[in-house]
Amino acid sequence: MSNPSAYSGVGAAAAAGAMSLSGAGAARVAQLKSVQRKNGEASFFFYDAHFKNAAVKILPGEYFVDNEDLLVMTTLGSCIAACLWDRHAQIGGMNHFMLPDGAGDSGRYGSFAMELLINEMMKRGASKSRMEAKIFGGGAVIAGMNTINVGERNTNFVIDYLKTERIPIVSKDVLDIYPRKVCFLPHSGKAMVKRLAPANTEALIQQDRAAAQKAQPVVSTGGSVDLF
């Protein structure tokens, strides 16, 4: 049974403020959902109660670019998320790729995922010469799969790619054995990472197994981080 005095005095004002904030967040989420999205652009929008902010979740193969501090988030195993930011234009974006390269144009592959993200940021007014990067992921989260080194290959790829494109990496949290949850704010460029316990990550493990299978050799007949 609720306390009848819980919403009196200061408590009532605080409760009203919280409901107003939540209502504004819901309205923002509804507005984001109403916008038609491009192929490969993340579209899973929701209100994050912890951060009290509208948020978008990036799935493998997707990206998202914005100039507002919408919360852009993803969860990684051996995959990589690159967060790029132009501090002058205050435009940022994140991608999520599973493998360094592969056949076809797909955001699941690093080379295409990085191109998608950079090009979309430039269309929004960012300059590649001003971009800086924060990179996450590449964890060896599946025991016994170290011979394939998907996480290490992804990490090496994104570091080499960003070096070639002359985009400096200002911070990173990569490799090791941990899955990670990453949050990024495109307007301010702030990134946050949480290392997750290996338990309860079955979906990530399945995702990484699928990536590892694609990474198997084929016999040929002839790129500032806070904790939260």
C-alpha positions as semicolon CSV with decimal commas, in nm:
position;residue;x (nm);y (nm);z (nm)
1;M;0,000;0,000;0,000
2;S;0,142;0,343;-0,092
3;N;0,224;0,602;0,171
4;P;-0,042;0,877;0,151
5;S;0,216;1,140;0,250
6;A;0,468;1,033;-0,016
7;Y;0,364;1,306;-0,261
8;S;0,321;1,589;-0,010
9;G;0,542;1,896;0,025
10;V;0,886;1,866;-0,137
11;G;0,811;1,507;-0,232
12;A;0,520;1,618;-0,447
13;A;0,735;1,870;-0,632
14;A;1,006;1,612;-0,690
15;A;0,755;1,356;-0,809
16;A;0,595;1,608;-1,045
17;G;0,938;1,699;-1,183
18;A;1,024;1,334;-1,240
19;M;0,695;1,270;-1,419
20;S;0,747;1,581;-1,632
21;L;1,098;1,466;-1,723
22;S;0,974;1,118;-1,808
23;G;0,694;1,268;-2,016
24;A;0,939;1,486;-2,208
25;G;1,158;1,181;-2,267
26;A;0,864;0,981;-2,397
27;A;0,772;1,264;-2,632
28;R;1,129;1,278;-2,761
29;V;1,131;0,902;-2,819
30;A;0,803;0,925;-3,010
31;Q;0,946;1,204;-3,225
32;L;1,261;0,999;-3,300
33;K;1,052;0,696;-3,396
34;S;0,849;0,905;-3,641
35;V;1,154;0,994;-3,853
36;Q;1,225;0,773;-4,154
37;R;1,567;0,613;-4,117
38;K;1,829;0,521;-4,376
39;N;1,938;0,165;-4,448
40;G;2,170;0,056;-4,168
41;E;2,077;0,344;-3,938
42;A;1,979;0,239;-3,585
43;S;1,609;0,271;-3,511
44;F;1,554;0,106;-3,171
45;F;1,460;0,412;-2,961
46;F;1,358;0,409;-2,595
47;Y;1,369;0,613;-2,275
48;D;1,659;0,520;-2,047
49;A;1,546;0,562;-1,686
50;H;1,901;0,541;-1,544
51;F;2,034;0,832;-1,751
52;K;1,691;1,001;-1,773
53;N;1,743;1,052;-2,143
54;A;1,607;0,940;-2,477
55;A;1,828;0,664;-2,616
56;V;1,894;0,457;-2,926
57;K;2,041;0,106;-2,923
58;I;2,281;0,014;-3,201
59;L;2,261;-0,347;-3,317
60;P;2,541;-0,528;-3,507
61;G;2,581;-0,374;-3,851
62;E;2,415;-0,044;-3,759
63;Y;2,534;0,313;-3,700
64;F;2,388;0,636;-3,568
65;V;2,491;1,002;-3,607
66;D;2,346;1,309;-3,435
67;N;2,427;1,657;-3,309
68;E;2,222;1,630;-2,989
69;D;2,302;1,448;-2,666
70;L;2,073;1,158;-2,739
71;L;2,218;0,853;-2,560
72;V;2,368;0,619;-2,822
73;M;2,442;0,278;-2,677
74;T;2,544;-0,076;-2,766
75;T;2,671;-0,397;-2,608
76;L;2,988;-0,564;-2,736
77;G;3,170;-0,895;-2,716
78;S;3,436;-0,945;-2,983
79;C;3,269;-0,675;-3,194
80;I;3,398;-0,317;-3,214
81;A;3,216;0,012;-3,167
82;A;3,393;0,321;-3,296
83;C;3,271;0,656;-3,164
84;L;3,374;0,950;-3,383
85;W;3,335;1,315;-3,288
86;D;3,398;1,655;-3,446
87;R;3,435;1,891;-3,149
88;H;3,400;2,202;-3,368
89;A;3,074;2,095;-3,535
90;Q;2,966;1,905;-3,220
91;I;2,853;1,610;-3,428
92;G;2,922;1,252;-3,329
93;G;2,834;0,899;-3,420
94;M;2,883;0,533;-3,335
95;N;2,891;0,210;-3,533
96;H;2,901;-0,160;-3,438
97;F;3,077;-0,412;-3,661
98;M;3,141;-0,785;-3,624
99;L;3,432;-0,860;-3,858
100;P;3,710;-0,658;-4,025
101;D;3,598;-0,735;-4,381
102;G;3,379;-0,958;-4,591
103;A;3,184;-0,991;-4,912
104;G;2,924;-0,728;-4,997
105;D;2,835;-0,389;-4,860
106;S;2,732;-0,451;-4,502
107;G;2,777;-0,255;-4,182
108;R;2,866;-0,585;-4,015
109;Y;3,210;-0,550;-4,174
110;G;3,456;-0,293;-4,042
111;S;3,568;-0,141;-4,370
112;F;3,211;-0,061;-4,479
113;A;3,095;0,032;-4,127
114;M;3,369;0,293;-4,090
115;E;3,297;0,437;-4,434
116;L;2,925;0,461;-4,353
117;L;2,991;0,642;-4,025
118;I;3,245;0,889;-4,163
119;N;3,036;0,972;-4,470
120;E;2,719;1,027;-4,267
121;M;2,903;1,258;-4,028
122;M;3,041;1,459;-4,320
123;K;2,691;1,489;-4,469
124;R;2,581;1,641;-4,136
125;G;2,858;1,902;-4,146
126;A;3,152;1,731;-3,975
127;S;3,503;1,744;-4,123
128;K;3,718;1,433;-4,135
129;S;4,025;1,645;-4,059
130;R;3,871;1,738;-3,723
131;M;3,740;1,395;-3,623
132;E;3,870;1,210;-3,320
133;A;3,790;0,854;-3,217
134;K;3,714;0,646;-2,910
135;I;3,709;0,271;-2,967
136;F;3,563;-0,015;-2,764
137;G;3,524;-0,392;-2,770
138;G;3,732;-0,670;-2,921
139;G;3,699;-0,887;-2,611
140;A;3,781;-1,259;-2,614
141;V;3,453;-1,351;-2,446
142;I;3,430;-1,713;-2,567
143;A;3,667;-1,956;-2,395
144;G;3,860;-2,175;-2,636
145;M;3,809;-1,948;-2,939
146;N;4,142;-1,765;-2,910
147;T;4,287;-1,935;-3,217
148;I;4,050;-1,738;-3,441
149;N;4,120;-1,408;-3,261
150;V;3,811;-1,228;-3,391
151;G;3,832;-0,959;-3,121
152;E;4,202;-0,903;-3,179
153;R;4,155;-0,888;-3,556
154;N;3,872;-0,636;-3,517
155;T;4,081;-0,423;-3,282
156;N;4,386;-0,426;-3,509
157;F;4,168;-0,340;-3,806
158;V;4,006;-0,032;-3,650
159;I;4,338;0,097;-3,516
160;D;4,503;0,058;-3,858
161;Y;4,202;0,207;-4,038
162;L;4,193;0,518;-3,822
163;K;4,570;0,561;-3,855
164;T;4,540;0,544;-4,235
165;E;4,254;0,798;-4,230
166;R;4,455;1,021;-3,991
167;I;4,180;1,019;-3,728
168;P;4,346;1,018;-3,383
169;I;4,231;0,771;-3,120
170;V;4,195;0,978;-2,803
171;S;4,085;0,689;-2,580
172;K;4,005;0,320;-2,599
173;D;3,891;0,019;-2,398
174;V;3,960;-0,289;-2,608
175;L;4,071;-0,656;-2,595
176;D;4,085;-0,848;-2,264
177;I;3,805;-1,100;-2,187
178;Y;3,515;-0,871;-2,096
179;P;3,190;-0,793;-2,273
180;R;3,118;-0,420;-2,261
181;K;2,825;-0,182;-2,257
182;V;2,908;0,149;-2,425
183;C;2,718;0,479;-2,411
184;F;2,802;0,784;-2,623
185;L;2,667;1,140;-2,633
186;P;2,712;1,280;-2,987
187;H;2,690;1,653;-2,903
188;S;2,942;1,657;-2,619
189;G;3,155;1,365;-2,738
190;K;3,140;1,201;-2,396
191;A;3,172;0,822;-2,391
192;M;3,110;0,583;-2,103
193;V;3,191;0,213;-2,078
194;K;3,091;-0,060;-1,834
195;R;3,272;-0,392;-1,830
196;L;3,013;-0,666;-1,786
197;A;3,042;-0,989;-1,592
198;P;3,078;-1,296;-1,817
199;A;2,750;-1,436;-1,679
200;N;2,419;-1,364;-1,851
201;T;2,579;-1,278;-2,183
202;E;2,448;-1,573;-2,385
203;A;2,314;-1,347;-2,663
204;L;2,658;-1,187;-2,703
205;I;2,827;-1,527;-2,704
206;Q;2,592;-1,652;-2,977
207;Q;2,664;-1,336;-3,175
208;D;3,038;-1,388;-3,138
209;R;3,014;-1,755;-3,233
210;A;2,836;-1,654;-3,554
211;A;3,110;-1,400;-3,627
212;A;3,378;-1,658;-3,552
213;Q;3,223;-1,907;-3,794
214;K;3,231;-1,645;-4,067
215;A;3,596;-1,580;-3,978
216;Q;3,704;-1,941;-4,034
217;P;3,975;-1,969;-4,302
218;V;3,839;-2,054;-4,647
219;V;4,037;-2,300;-4,860
220;S;4,096;-2,140;-5,196
221;T;4,102;-2,343;-5,517
222;G;4,295;-2,084;-5,702
223;G;3,962;0,213;-3,605
224;S;3,800;1,028;-2,260
225;V;3,627;0,726;-2,143
226;D;3,429;0,719;-1,816
227;L;3,315;0,412;-1,625
228;F;2,950;0,396;-1,526
